[in-house]
Amino acid sequence: MDSIVLSPELTPSDRLVLENLANDIRTRQSPNATVNGNGTTTGIPPISVSKSNGNTNGGLSHRASKLPEDRDTHDVTTLTGLNDPASQDFEPTIFSSWDMRDLKSRLPPGVYQFILLPYVKWTQSVARYKTDVVMVTHLIMYFSTSFPSAVWLFYRFSYLHGILHVLLQGWYIGAYTLLRHQHIHQRGVLARRSWMQLFDQAFPYVMDPLMGHTWNSYFYHHVKHHHVEGNGPDDLSSTVRYQRDNIWHFAHYVGRFYFFVWLDLPLYFMRKRRWTIGLRAAFWEWSNMVAVILFLRYNFQASLFTLLIPLAVMRLGLMVGNWGQHAFVDADEPDSDYRSSITLIDVPSNRYCYNDGYHTSHHLNPLRHWRDHPVHFLQSKEIYSREHALVFHNIDYLMITVRLMMRDYEHLAQCLVPIGDQIDMTMEQRVAMLKRHTRRFSEEEIKEKFGIAKAQ
């Protein structure tokens, strides 16, 4: 039997999606399920929303007696309403840790009425989308903490401050990277007018190096390269030539990006005869590296803690994340976005990192707004099922990579949320399926599945 964990920290949308999938499993597999005291359901979790840590996710509970079609329609309508400013159910994201619906009971009435609501109204006039108050919140946070901290380290350095600064950046870089992810796909996150648009285009040149990114390299590598190749054999970050549960293969994968992306990415564009983009990618990557070297010469200690360590951490994090996102590739159709990427319904990816868990949805439409991923998933879940897509819960990309290095397929199978025919699989069959999907492709298979692969 399956065990689905309904964490009280899930976003309202994720909880609704997970309960919907659990209801599908219940309908197909077993009508009998019991709830354990720790919040984990043996069998399939009940459809009613459990109350935990004061989080009721009000308005998203359902009756188990609803027909699946009725529930799907209702759930899609509910999710759509959460994103629609014209709907009475509309709910902007203000903070990562708390939902709008919970703040009224958490805050003193005066604070809620006279501070929070005016703040929301103002930030909605600044943000590109009325849902994205949290992005303005985070930008204010970064420029009031991270930026002055870095400046002060250059003015008066201390090792204690340097260590605390690195820890702060370590806490920030995940959410910042996914804010930038939205930024590079949507060409901005703030309203398109006057000073806001100018700031929107300028802040990455200040904040990116402090968060471990090099100028514009994320845009060129991710948008102009990764989404073009889609984890195929010409993708510099492709996983298909690696055994995805082999630590030495993983070390090679990370090491190549770590030490050679500054050369590999421009050469990739040159091979594709995209000369202008290749020259731009080289210019920004190399000029950022020159700037870091100059700062190190000017003040080595401050630059080490504000620029070099964040860069080293970020490059590792990017590769760990991409490995987890594309570790499972179905050999039957490896060029399918459904079968070469995964969906995660988890707290770190979706609550704190702008629904980064919906990676299949993102590859299907890179311009899809982050709040629309759960809606798309529920609307398209029958297609996901037919295409044998993989959905996991209660695990993030980092831990998927860690579990793969441990070859702990049993844990990964327990985190799988089976959809379609996967529901009928035993746990052993799910383990075997996941192992097949992490197998290294031979060059002959790559030529057969993808066509003639170009040398990397």
MARNU-964549 format. One record per residue (C-alpha): residue number from 1; residue in three letters; y, x, z. Coordinates in steps of 0.02 Angstrom, whole numbers. Each point is the difference from the previous one (the first is absolute). Layout:
N
     i    aa        Y        X        Z
   NUM   ALA        Y        X        Z
...
***
This chain:
456
     i    aa        Y        X        Z
     1   MET        0        0        0
     2   ASP      180       53      -30
     3   SER      129       38      133
     4   ILE      181      -35      -48
     5   VAL      134       67      117
     6   LEU      156     -107       10
     7   SER      123      121       78
     8   PRO      146      -83       91
     9   GLU      113      127      -86
    10   LEU      -39      -60     -176
    11   THR      148      -68      -96
    12   PRO       -1     -191      -17
    13   SER      -40       19     -185
    14   ASP     -145      119       31
    15   ARG      -71     -111      134
    16   LEU        5     -148     -117
    17   VAL      -83      100     -140
    18   LEU     -136       66      115
    19   GLU      -36     -172       72
    20   ASN       -9      -69     -176
    21   LEU     -129      130      -50
    22   ALA      -96      -30      161
    23   ASN       -5     -184      -42
    24   ASP      -73       42     -171
    25   ILE     -135      103       82
    26   ARG      -36     -138      125
    27   THR      -17     -127     -140
    28   ARG     -121      109      -99
    29   GLN      -95       89      136
    30   SER      -12      -89      166
    31   PRO       77     -149       88
    32   ASN      -41       75      170
    33   ALA      117      126       78
    34   THR       48       45      176
    35   VAL      151       90       68
    36   ASN      -21      149      114
    37   GLY      116       29      146
    38   ASN       80      152      -82
    39   GLY       69     -101     -145
    40   THR     -137       55     -121
    41   THR     -100     -139      -78
    42   THR     -186       20      -23
    43   GLY      -44      -84     -162
    44   ILE      164      -61      -72
    45   PRO      161      -26       98
    46   PRO       56     -179       30
    47   ILE      140      -63     -109
    48   SER      111      -50      146
    49   VAL      123      136       50
    50   SER      -43       90      160
    51   LYS      140       27      126
    52   SER       13      180       53
    53   ASN      141      102       75
    54   GLY      113     -150      -18
    55   ASN      -18        0     -189
    56   THR      -48     -170      -65
    57   ASN       56       24     -180
    58   GLY       66     -176       15
    59   GLY      -17     -112     -148
    60   LEU     -142       97      -80
    61   SER     -147      -80       87
    62   HIS     -123     -109      -93
    63   ARG     -147     -112       27
    64   ALA     -170       66      -51
    65   SER      -43     -169      -75
    66   LYS      121       23     -146
    67   LEU      -84       15     -169
    68   PRO       14      177      -71
    69   GLU      107      -59     -147
    70   ASP      116      -95      116
    71   ARG       16      149      115
    72   ASP       37      120     -142
    73   THR      139     -111      -66
    74   HIS       71      -24      175
    75   ASP       -7      186       40
    76   VAL       82       53     -163
    77   THR      137     -129       29
    78   THR       26       65      176
    79   LEU       12      182      -56
    80   THR      117      -46     -141
    81   GLY      113      -92      122
    82   LEU       11      152      114
    83   ASN       77       97     -146
    84   ASP      112     -136      -70
    85   PRO      177       -4       73
    86   ALA       14     -182      -55
    87   SER     -153      -51      103
    88   GLN        8      -59      179
    89   ASP     -144      120       34
    90   PHE       97      152      -62
    91   GLU      -13      149      116
    92   PRO       86      167      -35
    93   THR      -75      162       65
    94   ILE      124       72      125
    95   PHE     -103      126       97
    96   SER     -170       75      -33
    97   SER      -69      -35      173
    98   TRP       57     -179       27
    99   ASP        3     -154     -109
   100   MET      153     -111      -13
   101   ARG      -95     -145       77
   102   ASP      -34       99      159
   103   LEU      175       68       29
   104   LYS       73     -165       59
   105   SER     -119       -2      149
   106   ARG       10      189       30
   107   LEU      190       16        2
   108   PRO      128      -76      119
   109   PRO       79     -154      -82
   110   GLY      171       83      -11
   111   VAL      -69      155      -83
   112   TYR      -98     -102     -126
   113   GLN      143     -118      -41
   114   PHE      150      116        0
   115   ILE      -73      170      -47
   116   LEU     -164      -19      -95
   117   LEU       44     -148     -112
   118   PRO      170       73      -55
   119   TYR      -88      167      -31
   120   VAL     -129      -86     -109
   121   LYS      135      -91      -97
   122   TRP       95      162      -32
   123   THR     -152      103      -49
   124   GLN      -58     -135     -120
   125   SER      165       24      -92
   126   VAL      -35      187       -9
   127   ALA     -186        0      -45
   128   ARG      -61      -25     -179
   129   TYR     -113     -142       59
   130   LYS       29     -118      146
   131   THR     -174       39       66
   132   ASP       41      185       19
   133   VAL      110        6      154
   134   VAL     -122      130       70
   135   MET       48      125     -135
   136   VAL      182       -5       52
   137   THR      -57       13      182
   138   HIS     -101      156      -39
   139   LEU      139       82     -101
   140   ILE      120      -25      146
   141   MET     -133       73      115
   142   TYR      -30      153     -108
   143   PHE      184       40      -22
   144   SER       38      -25      184
   145   THR     -146      105       66
   146   SER      -87      112     -127
   147   PHE      153       59      -95
   148   PRO      110       46      151
   149   SER     -150       80       85
   150   ALA      -25      114     -151
   151   VAL      184       44       -8
   152   TRP        4       42      186
   153   LEU     -150      116      -20
   154   PHE      101      103     -123
   155   TYR      148        1      119
   156   ARG      -94       38      162
   157   PHE     -187       30      -19
   158   SER     -129      -13      138
   159   TYR     -188       -2      -16
   160   LEU      -15     -155      110
   161   HIS      120      -94     -113
   162   GLY      -90       66     -154
   163   ILE     -168      -61       63
   164   LEU       71     -170       48
   165   HIS       82      -13     -171
   166   VAL     -166       33      -89
   167   LEU      -86     -132      107
   168   LEU      138     -124      -43
   169   GLN      -18       38     -185
   170   GLY     -189      -17       14
   171   TRP       28     -176       67
   172   TYR      124      -42     -138
   173   ILE      -76       74     -158
   174   GLY     -132     -133      -33
   175   ALA      120     -146        1
   176   TYR      135      101      -89
   177   THR     -120       49     -139
   178   LEU      -45     -181      -31
   179   LEU      183      -50        5
   180   ARG       27      132     -134
   181   HIS     -153      -68      -90
   182   GLN       89     -166      -15
   183   HIS      159       93      -47
   184   ILE      -73       99     -145
   185   HIS      -87     -152      -74
   186   GLN      146     -120       21
   187   ARG      132      135      -33
   188   GLY       77      -36      168
   189   VAL      -14     -105      157
   190   LEU      182      -49       30
   191   ALA      111     -127      -86
   192   ARG       64       50     -172
   193   ARG      185        5       37
   194   SER      141      121       41
   195   TRP      -30      127      138
   196   MET     -174      -66       43
   197   GLN      -68       46     -170
   198   LEU       78      172       13
   199   PHE      -76       27      171
   200   ASP     -166      -70      -61
   201   GLN      -10      133     -135
   202   ALA       67      141      108
   203   PHE      -94      -12      165
   204   PRO     -166       69      -67
   205   TYR       84      166      -40
   206   VAL       45       17      184
   207   MET     -150      -79       84
   208   ASP     -145       47     -115
   209   PRO       -4      186       47
   210   LEU       10      -46      185
   211   MET     -152     -113      -22
   212   GLY     -102      128      -97
   213   HIS       35      -59     -177
   214   THR       75      105     -138
   215   TRP      140      -72     -106
   216   ASN      -63     -131     -123
   217   SER     -177       72       -3
   218   TYR      -71     -159       76
   219   PHE       74     -100     -143
   220   TYR      -64      115     -137
   221   HIS     -172       26       75
   222   HIS      -32     -178       57
   223   VAL       90     -112     -126
   224   LYS        4      105     -158
   225   HIS     -170       81       24
   226   HIS     -120      -82      125
   227   HIS       31     -179      -56
   228   VAL      -14       52     -181
   229   GLU     -169       83       26
   230   GLY      -68     -117      135
   231   ASN     -119      124       83
   232   GLY      -73       42     -170
   233   PRO      -56      175      -50
   234   ASP      175       55      -52
   235   ASP       75      -53      166
   236   LEU       42      157      100
   237   SER      -44      -95      159
   238   SER     -157      -78      -73
   239   THR     -153       -6      113
   240   VAL     -133      -26     -135
   241   ARG      -44      184      -17
   242   TYR      -32       16      187
   243   GLN     -140      -51      115
   244   ARG      105     -106      115
   245   ASP     -101       31      159
   246   ASN       -2      189      -20
   247   ILE      124       95      107
   248   TRP        5      150     -117
   249   HIS       41     -112     -147
   250   PHE      136      -80      106
   251   ALA       69      172       47
   252   HIS        8       47     -185
   253   TYR       87     -166      -38
   254   VAL      131       27      135
   255   GLY       22      185      -38
   256   ARG       34      -27     -184
   257   PHE      139     -125       38
   258   TYR       66      105      143
   259   PHE       21      161      -95
   260   PHE       10      -45     -185
   261   VAL       82     -171      -22
   262   TRP      165       88      -34
   263   LEU      -80       68     -160
   264   ASP     -136     -129      -36
   265   LEU      118     -149      -13
   266   PRO      122       76     -127
   267   LEU     -147       66     -102
   268   TYR      -80     -173        2
   269   PHE      155      -74      -80
   270   MET        7      142     -125
   271   ARG     -181      -34      -52
   272   LYS       46     -182      -24
   273   ARG      150       54     -106
   274   ARG      119      -81      123
   275   TRP      113      151       -4
   276   THR      156      -73       79
   277   ILE      -93      -73      149
   278   GLY      -94      163       22
   279   LEU      162      100        6
   280   ARG       77     -123      123
   281   ALA     -154        5      112
   282   ALA        5      191       -2
   283   PHE      187        6       33
   284   TRP       -5     -112      153
   285   GLU     -157       74       77
   286   TRP       55      179      -26
   287   SER      181      -28       52
   288   ASN      -60      -81      161
   289   MET     -111      151       34
   290   VAL      145      118      -33
   291   ALA      107     -102      122
   292   VAL     -134       11      134
   293   ILE      -12      189      -24
   294   LEU      189       18       14
   295   PHE        2     -104      159
   296   LEU     -141      106       71
   297   ARG      103      156      -35
   298   TYR      152      -79       80
   299   ASN      -88      -63      158
   300   PHE     -186       27        2
   301   GLN      -40      -88      164
   302   ALA       98     -159      -36
   303   SER      -63       -8     -180
   304   LEU     -179       26       56
   305   PHE        5     -154      111
   306   THR      110     -111     -108
   307   LEU      -61       42     -176
   308   LEU     -157      107      -11
   309   ILE     -112      -83      129
   310   PRO       40     -176      -62
   311   LEU      -38       57     -178
   312   ALA     -169       71       53
   313   VAL      -45     -157       98
   314   MET       55     -118     -138
   315   ARG      -98       87     -137
   316   LEU     -157      -10      104
   317   GLY       34     -183       41
   318   LEU       27      -47     -181
   319   MET     -167       72      -52
   320   VAL      -95      -71      148
   321   GLY       72     -170      -42
   322   ASN      -35        9     -186
   323   TRP     -178       59       33
   324   GLY      -29     -154      108
   325   GLN       82     -115     -126
   326   HIS     -110       61     -144
   327   ALA     -157       62       87
   328   PHE     -106     -147      -57
   329   VAL      -19       -6     -188
   330   ASP     -128     -113      -83
   331   ALA      -92       99     -135
   332   ASP      -31     -159      -99
   333   GLU      185      -21      -37
   334   PRO      100      144       74
   335   ASP      157      -35     -101
   336   SER       20     -172       80
   337   ASP      136      -15      131
   338   TYR     -113     -118       95
   339   ARG     -140      128        7
   340   SER       94      163       24
   341   SER      115      -51      143
   342   ILE      -20     -103      158
   343   THR       85     -129      109
   344   LEU       27       27      187
   345   ILE       44     -137      122
   346   ASP       52      107      148
   347   VAL      144       27      119
   348   PRO       60      179      -42
   349   SER        4      -27     -188
   350   ASN       73     -174       -7
   351   ARG      103      -27      156
   352   TYR       77      173        8
   353   CYS       -8       55     -182
   354   TYR       57     -147     -105
   355   ASN     -170      -72      -49
   356   ASP      -62      167      -67
   357   GLY     -176      -63       30
   358   TYR        7     -112     -152
   359   HIS      -26      146     -117
   360   THR      -97      -93     -133
   361   SER      140     -129      -11
   362   HIS      125      141      -17
   363   HIS      -95       82     -142
   364   LEU      -18     -166      -90
   365   ASN      189      -21        6
   366   PRO       99      151       63
   367   LEU      161     -103        0
   368   ARG      -69     -133      116
   369   HIS      106      -17      156
   370   TRP      -89       58      158
   371   ARG       10     -170       83
   372   ASP      -84      -83     -150
   373   HIS     -164       97       12
   374   PRO      -89     -120      121
   375   VAL       51     -149     -108
   376   HIS      -67       83     -157
   377   PHE     -162       48       88
   378   LEU      -38     -178       55
   379   GLN       50      -72     -168
   380   SER     -116      124      -87
   381   LYS     -143       17      124
   382   GLU     -124      -79     -121
   383   ILE       43      134     -127
   384   TYR      -15      134      135
   385   SER     -172      -70       40
   386   ARG      -59       -4     -181
   387   GLU       63      177      -27
   388   HIS      -94       63      155
   389   ALA      158       62       83
   390   LEU      -12       78      173
   391   VAL       95      -69      150
   392   PHE        0       84      170
   393   HIS       75      -46      167
   394   ASN       32       84      167
   395   ILE       14      172      -81
   396   ASP      139       95      -90
   397   TYR       -3      128     -141
   398   LEU        4      147      120
   399   MET     -153      -60       93
   400   ILE      -90      -43     -162
   401   THR       21      181      -50
   402   VAL      -56       60      172
   403   ARG     -153     -114        0
   404   LEU      -45       61     -174
   405   MET        9      181       58
   406   MET     -116      -51      143
   407   ARG     -109      -94     -126
   408   ASP        6     -147      119
   409   TYR      -38     -133     -129
   410   GLU      -65     -119      133
   411   HIS      173      -12       77
   412   LEU       80      -23     -171
   413   ALA     -125     -137      -41
   414   GLN       43      -88      163
   415   CYS      183        6      -49
   416   LEU      -38      -77     -170
   417   VAL       54     -181      -21
   418   PRO     -131      -62     -124
   419   ILE       62     -112     -139
   420   GLY     -101      -89     -135
   421   ASP     -176       66      -22
   422   GLN       31      136      131
   423   ILE      -19     -136      133
   424   ASP     -185      -11      -38
   425   MET      -27      187       22
   426   THR      -83       71      154
   427   MET       90      137       95
   428   GLU     -119      127      -76
   429   GLN       41      -61     -175
   430   ARG      186       14       36
   431   VAL      -24      179       61
   432   ALA      -94       42     -159
   433   MET      136      -80     -107
   434   LEU      138      101       86
   435   LYS      -99      160      -21
   436   ARG      -18      -34     -187
   437   HIS      187      -26      -15
   438   THR       40      171       74
   439   ARG     -111       98     -119
   440   ARG       78      137     -106
   441   PHE       13      -35     -187
   442   SER      -72      128     -119
   443   GLU      102       53     -151
   444   GLU     -124      -93     -111
   445   GLU       26     -160      100
   446   ILE      188       21       -9
   447   LYS       -7       16     -189
   448   GLU     -109     -154      -10
   449   LYS       98     -108      122
   450   PHE      178       55      -37
   451   GLY      -13       69     -176
   452   ILE       32      182      -40
   453   ALA       72       77      159
   454   LYS      136      126      -23
   455   ALA      -14      162       95
   456   GLN       99        8      159
***
